[in-house]
């Protein structure tokens, strides 16, 4: 998978793209075409939104040692079922959008459901990793720092009760 550049070809072949849970089968072709299009868009807009969300949900809870390990390191995330790609780094005032050309230290890929379950603390990253529902490439040590930090912090948000 190519997360570092805004290419004109999809990094997840359409026929292999996971479909969101609960999506009716008849919508699959339309969903795949739309996700292929989204995957080709620039990473800056969704990266900006995620950076602001992480500033609110994570930054104040981030231990100093984790902040040191993350500072300036680019993390790419790919929401495989929707084609959404983001590139972030921790800067002096919080999370920032990393440029399309910046060198990625760690890439994390999962479905939207996988990322949501992680953020809610419903699944352990190790479990998702060994079930091949979460993929990580790059700096293993940085991945462990991130995993251990998220384990120590606990859920980033809690699902609303109905």
N, C-alpha and C positions, 0 to 999 in steps of 0.2 A: 504494500500500500504506500502511496506517495502522499505524505501529509505536508510536505515542505513547500510545495509550489501550487499555484493556481493553474492547473493544467486543463486542457480542453477534453481530456479523456477521463472517464470516471475511474476512481481508484477501487471501487467495489463493483464488479460486473453485475449488471441488472439482475440476471438470473440467479445470482448468489446473494443478493441483498436480502437480509432478513426482513420480514414483514412485521409491523407492529401487532402485538397481541390483540385479538378481538376484531381485526380488520376483516370485513367480509371478503371472501375469495374473489368475487367479481370486481373488487376495487384494486386488486393486486397490480395489474398492468399500469393503471393510471398512477398508483402510488409510486411504482418503480420509476416511471418516466419523470415524475415530479422530483423524486429524491435524486435522480441522476442530474437534473438541472440544478438543484440546490447545491449539490456537491461541487459544481463548477463555479459557483459564486465566490467572491472574495471572502476571506476569513475575518476581515475587520469588523463588520457589523455584529455577527454573533459573538465574536470575541469580546467586543466592548460590553455587550449585555452581560455576558458571563463574568467579566471582570468586576462590574459594578455589583452583581449578586454576591460574588465571593468576598468583596470588600465588606458587605453587610453581614454575611453569614459566617465567614471564616476568619477574616483578618484579625479581628479583636480577640479571637480565641487561639490564634496561632502561636505556639511556643517559640521563644527566641531562637533556640537552636534549629528549629525547622525553618524559620524565616531566613536564617543565615544560609542554610543548605539550598533553599529555593531561590534566593535573591539573584536575579539576573539570568537564571536558567530558564530556557524556553520549554514549555510543556505543550504538546499538541494533543488535542482530543478530537475523536471522530465518533459521532453518533451514527452508527452504521445503517440503521433502518431508515433514517431521514436524510442521510447525506450531509449532515451539518458538521462543519469542521471549525475548530477554534485553535488559536495559538496565543498563549499567555505567558507572562513572566511576572515575577514579583519585583516591583521597583521600590524606590524609597518612600513613596506615598501610598502604596497599595498595589493591587493587581493592575497590569497594563496589557494592552494589545501588543503582541509581538508581530513584527513585519512578516510578510509572506516569505521573504528571503532569509530570515534569521535561521540559524542552525538550531535544530531541535535536539534537546537533551533526552527527552522522554516522550514517547507517544503512547497514548491510552486509547483503546477502541472498545466500544461496547454498544449494545442497543440502548435506546432511550429507557426502556424498562430497567436494564442493568444499572445505568447511571442513577436513575431515580431510587432504586432499591439501595444502592450504596449510600446516597445522600441521606436517605431516611434511616440508615442503620439496620435495614432489614436483611441484608446479606453481607457476609464477610468477603472482602476482596479476594482472599485466598481461595475460597469456595468457587467464586465466579471464574477465577483464573484457571483452576484445575478442571472446571466444567467447560472450559473454552468459551465462556460467555464474556470474558474480559481479556483483552489482549494488551500486552505491554511490550514495547520495544525500546531499546536504548539503554541509558544509564541505570543499571540494576540498583545501585546504591541509592540513587535519587528516588527510584520507585519504592524502595523499602522505607525511606524517610517519609515519603508521602503516605504510604499505607499505615505506618506506625503512628503518624500524626493524626490521621483520620480515625484510627482505632482509639487513640487516647482522647480525642475531642468528643467522639460520639456523633450522633445524628446531626446533620447540618440543619435539617428541618423535619418537622413531624407532620404527618398527613392529617388533614382536617377530619374530624370525627363527624359522622352523619347522624 
